[in-house]
Amino acid sequence: MLNDPINTTYIENFIKTVKSADFTNQKQVTFDINTAKNISYSLGLVLSRLNSKLEQKLNEKPSNEEVVRINVDGGKGW
């Protein structure tokens, strides 16, 4: 499930609808309950996947740790 593609069509349509409403100076945008549920479900999946990938990335151990040594000698040897 973590690698299955997420259907973002509902989110894209929501963004287009809001842009259109803003462009035409509408005061409000309304959605039926099924559309609202689909938008909510899609956003939940996107956020859940993002959080999962972030946690996975944070828990990864670096494969090659590079050690950088800095010698402060006051500019000797220039």
Rosetta blueprint (number, residue, H / E / L):
1 M L
2 L L
3 N L
4 D L
5 P L
6 I L
7 N L
8 T L
9 T H
10 Y H
11 I H
12 E H
13 N H
14 F H
15 I H
16 K H
17 T H
18 V H
19 K H
20 S H
21 A H
22 D H
23 F H
24 T L
25 N L
26 Q L
27 K L
28 Q L
29 V L
30 T L
31 F L
32 D L
33 I H
34 N H
35 T H
36 A H
37 K H
38 N H
39 I H
40 S H
41 Y H
42 S H
43 L H
44 G H
45 L H
46 V H
47 L H
48 S H
49 R H
50 L H
51 N H
52 S H
53 K H
54 L H
55 E H
56 Q H
57 K H
58 L H
59 N H
60 E L
61 K L
62 P L
63 S L
64 N L
65 E L
66 E L
67 V L
68 V L
69 R L
70 I L
71 N L
72 V L
73 D L
74 G L
75 G L
76 K L
77 G L
78 W L
